[in-house]
């Protein structure tokens, strides 16, 4: 069985409805009750954190593909220091 969670937010935010497994819904409900914060607050925080991580992973994967395909290259610390005039 799944619980249904609808996030209702004030403009200019978008609204999203998500079906959660009962165990996640219960954990979310418990956390919100213990901390006197809304479930929506924690859903937004979790989503923000997860998206940050997923965007970083996507960027790293794209960079690796560019390196493998020869569209990009790496730079050693010595090269960077020389190019920036930071050599001793």
Secondary structure by P-SEA (a helix, b strand, c coil): cbbbbbbbbcccbbbbbbbbcaaaaaaaaaaaaaacccaaaaaaaaaaaaaaaaaaaaaaaaaaaaaaacccccccaaaaaaaacccc
